[in-house]
């Protein structure tokens, strides 16, 4: 029986063994241990591509169906089915296509079929318990369709805690903050040598919470404050009936704040509005850029450039976005000060969630450490928040992108060893 831990993330997926070793599943990717959570179905072939290969083919020729952020749709009962190459697929079946590829790569790396998996899941897919259960059930079904015969779940911040626990020589009470693409999960947990290796760690969890503050919202803030002007924000156009000039509708700009929402601009009524704006706008080049961004599927590339700038701002005082595609020409310098001003509301939301969690802790409990993991944990404004609340000396970090999966791998070992 081969087992693994699997972190199915919004942006990246990773697999780890019970030893904590993270597998290199995508040999040609810049970060081989991170398998990008994307699928591409080229229009001219029957291939199905995943990970870095999917991104490369999409960027070479974007004719086809490019799918990402599948995890975000798990709680959405409105997303039931999609049409793909003449077939009707449920969300579970779509995710299963991706997980099947990951399972095949894992099995090939280990030389045998991997059938038992511990999957990560957020502290809550939704504040609504019914919706939360629904989302987990969909992910379980997708994993089963992908060929996993035994599926267990561990909350992602608990998995990160288990990775941190492997480094401890004494017991500690730890706040784990796990920053994902869509959410931040917070968990206070008792960790240490006396508890390590237990199959069931639920009694060690003191309190947990979560907030919809993740990497995607930090990216959206850059788009909103610095780049929307390139796509017509602030422009006006005239109606054909009376010649009255109107501002570009706010809903049109808002759909540019999420790569997944851009496809909605292709709807017939919105398409007709863009045609009108192309004729009458006071900033026609910006509307042409908007048209190309949406109609030529350039949103993913643009958001990759935004993400690179955000990462650069973690260590530099400024970053530059240079993006020249079709009729889009962006040359914008973003300072860290401007970025932090644009994301103050996100830091405030994170602080409110943290304070609410601390208020629920048992009287007298002292936190020994605060473990920060996930991409946004590297942002200076995030680190300053936790340093201010807990002191720099109590902050701990590890590999921001593999702590969760390492813990899932360790959990897989103890879970299935205990079962058999």
N, C-alpha and C positions, 0 to 999 in steps of 0.2 A: 504494500500500500504506500503510494507516494502522496505527500501532502504539501501544501504551500499556503502562504498568506498572499492575498491579492488586494491591492489598493486600487480600486476602480475609481479614478478621479475625474473631475470635470475636464481638466486639461491634460493630465498625464496619468498613466497606469503603470504599476510596478509590481513585481513578484519577488517574494523572499522565501527562503527555506527556514526550517526550525532553528537552525544555527544563527539566524539573523542575516545570513548572506543574501544580498540583493542581486538577482540575476541580470546579466547583460542580454536583454532580449532583442535590442535593436542595434545591431553591430554598426550600421552605417549612420546612425544618428549622432549629433554632437554630444549628447549625454546618453550613452548606450543603455544605462539602467532605467531610463525613463522612456516608456513607450507612449507616444502621443495618442490621446484618446480621440482619434478621428478615423473616419472611413471615407473613401472616395470610390465612386462607381463611374468610371470613364464612359462617355457616351458612345465611343466607337468600338469598344470591346466588351466582353462579358466578364472582365476581371473585377475582382473586389480587392481593393488595396487598403491597408491599415498602417497606422504609425507614420514614421518618417517617410516611408515610400509613398504613402498617400499624399502627404504634403508636397513632396518633390514633384510628383506627377501633376497635381493640381496647379502648382505654380508654373509648370512648363506649358500646360494646356488645360485651362479651366473648364473645358466643355465636359459636363457631367454633373454628378450630384455629390457635393462635398458635405459631410455631416460631422458636426462636433457638438460638444456640450450635451451629450445624450443624458448624462446623469441628472441634469437640471430638470428634465421633464418627468422624472419618476413620480413626483407627487401630483402631477397635473392629470386629473381624470379626463380633461378635455382632449388630451393627446392620446388617441386610441390607435389610429392607424395612419399609414402613409403609403403612397403609391411609388413603387420603385421598379423600373424595368418591366412594367406591365403586371407586377405582382402587388398584392395588398399585404403589407407587413405591419404587425403590431409593434409597439415600442419594445416589448420584451424580445421579439424576434430580431429586431434591429440591433439591440444591445448584445444579443446572443451571437450574432455574426462577429462582432468585435471580440467578445470573450472567448469564442471558439478559436480565433486566431491566437489569442494570448495563451490559451491552454495548449495549443499545438506547439507553439514555440517553447513553452515551459517543458512539455513532455520531451521534445527533441533535445533540449539542453540537458535533461536528466537521464535520457536514454530509456524511459519507460513512461507509461500513461499516468498522468496525474489526475486523480479522481476526487480527492478530498481537499476542500478549500475553506479557509477562514477569510471571509470578505469584510472589508471595512465599510462602515456606514456612518453618516453624520450623527451627532448627538440627537438631532431631530431633523427629519426631512421637512417637518411642518410642526407648528405649535399645536395643531389639531391632531389628537391621538389617533383618530380614525384614518386621517390622511397619512400620517406617519406609518401606520401599519400597512396601509395600501401600497405605499412606495417601497417598503422593505419586501413585501410580497412580490412585487413586480421584479425587483432585482434578484430575488431568490429564483423565480421562474426563469429569468434570463440565464442565470448560471446553470440551472438544470438543463435547459435547452442546449447550452454550450457543451454539455457532457460531464459536468461535475455531478457525481452521484451523492456526495455528502457535502452539505453547505452549512456553515455556521457563520454568525456575525459577531463582530466586536466593534464597539463604538470607536471611531478614529482617534479621538484624544486619549482614550484608554490604551489603544495600540501604541501611540507615541509615548505614553507613560511607561509602557513595558520596555520600550527601547532604551529609555533613560534609566530605568531600573537596573538594566544589565550592567550599568557602570557604577552602581552604588555599593559601598562597603558597610553602610549603616542605614537603618530605617529613617525615612523622611516623610513628611506631609508635603505634597507638591501640587502646585497649580500648573496644569498643562494648558497652554493656549495653542491650538492647532489652526493655522491660517490656511484655508483653502481658496479655490478660485471663486466660490460662491458664498461661503460662510466662514465664520470663525467659531470654533467650538471650544468651550472652557470646561475643564473638569478638575476638581480637587480630589486627590487620591492618596491613600496611604501606600507607600512603596518601600521596598528594601529587601535585604537578604532573607528575613524571616517569612516573607510572603511570596518570594519569587518561586515560580514554577507551579503555583496553584492553577488548577484547571478552571475554576470559577472565581473570578475576581470581583464579582458584583458587590460583595460586602465591603470591599476596600474603597469603593467610590463614596466619597463624602457628599459631594454635590456636583451638579453639572448644569450647563446652560449653553446657549448659542445665540448668535446674532448674524443677520444677513449683511456682513461686512467682509468682503473677500477681494482677491486680486482683480476680479472683473470690474468691481465698482471703482477701484483706484484707476484702472485704465479708462473707464468711462469719464472720470473727472478730467483727465487730460483732454479727451475728445471734446468735452463740453466747454471747457474754459479756453482752449487754445486752438482747436482745429475746426470747429463748426463753421467758422467764418469762411473757410475755404469751400464750403458746400452750400453757401447761400444764406446762412443765418444773418438776419438784419436786412436782407434785400426786400424789395417790393415788386409786385407785378400788377397788371391791370386785367380786369375781366373784359370779355369781348362784348358784353351787353351794354354797359354804361361807361366803360373806361375808367371806373374808380380804381384807385391804387390800393392794394392790400398788402400787409406784411406776409412774408413766407409763414405758413401755418406752423405753430409750435409742435404739433404732433409729428410733422415731417422731420424736424430736427431731432425730436426725442427718439425716433426709430433708429437714428444713427448712433445712439449711445450704447447699443448692444449689437454685436455682430449678428446675433441670431434674429434680431428684429428687422434687419435691413431687407430681408426677402419680402416683407409685407409691403414695401414700397412698390413692388411689382404689380400690386393689385390694380385692376383696370381703372378705378376712379382716381387713384393716386398717380398712375401713369399718365392719365389725361391731364391732370393738374400740372405735372412736370412739362408736358408738351406745351401747355399754355404759358408756363413760366419761361420756357426757352424762347418764346416769341416776344414776350413783353417785359421780362425782368430788367431792372436797372443794373443787374450784375450777371449778365448772360454767361460769362466764363465760369462763374461759380456754379451755376445751374448745370452747365455742361459737365463740370467735375462731378456733381451729384449724380447725374445720369450715368456716367461711366462707372462710378463707384458701385452703384447698385446693379446696373445691367451687365457689367463685365465681371461681376463676382470678385471685386477687389477688396472687399471689407476685411477678409481674413488677413491679407497681406498688410493692410494698413494697421490693423490691431496688433500684428506682430511687431511692427515698427514702434507702435506706442508702448508695447510691453518692454521692448529693448530700452527705450528711453527711461521708463520707470525703474528698471533694474539699474541702469547707469546712475540714476539719481540717488541710489542707496549709498554710493561711495563718492559721487562727484557733486559739485555745487550747481552744475547745469548740464543739460543734455540737448542734443539737436536731433530733430526729426527731418530727414530729407527723403521725400517720397515722390518720385516721378513715374507715373503710370498713366497711359492714355492721355486724357486732357487734364489730369490731376497734377499739380505742381505745388508741393508743400515744402517749405524751407522755414522751419520754426525752431527757435531756441527756447527751451523751457528751463527755468531756474528752479532749484529745490525750494526756495522760499515761495514761489508762485504755486508750485505743486502742493506744498503743505497747506497753503492758504485755501486751495481748492478742495482739499480733503479734510479740512478741520471737522466738518460734520460727521465724517466717518470715524475719526478718532473719538469724538464725543459719544457716538453710539456705542463704540467699543468700551469706553469708560463706564457708561451707564450699565451695560450688561455685566461688566466686571464687578461694579459696586453692588449690584443686585445679588450676584452670586456670593460675594463675601458676606453680605447681610444674612445669608442663610446658613452660614457655617456655625457649628456648635460653639458656644461660649468657651473661650480659653484655648481654642485650637490655634496654634502658631504655624504658619507656613515656613518650611525650611528652605524651599526653593521654588522658583518659577521657571518652567521649561517652555521655551518659545520654539515653535517649529512651523514649517510652511513658508511659502515664498514671501508673503507680506510681513513676516516676522523680521525680515531684514531691513525694512524701511526705518530710517532714523526716527520718524515721528512715532511709530509704534513702539520702538524700543524705549524712547524717552518716556512714553506714558507709563510703561511698566517699571522703569527705573524710578520714576517719581513716586509711584505708589508703593513699591516694595524695596527699593534700594538696588543699586547696580550690583552689589555683592551677591544678591540672591538670584540673579538672572543666569540661566543656563541655556545653551544652544547646542545643536548638533547639526548633521546634514539636514538642511531645511526641507529637502524633497524626498528623503527616504526614511525618515524616522518612523513614520506611520507604518510603512510596509515592513520595516524590520520588526516592529512590534507584532504585526499580524503574523509574520513568519514564526516568531517565538510562540505566539498564542496557538498557532496551528499544531506545533509540536506537542504542547502540553494538553491541548484539547483532545486530539485524536489518540495520543498515547494513553490518556486516562480512559478513553472510551474502549480501546482494545485491550 
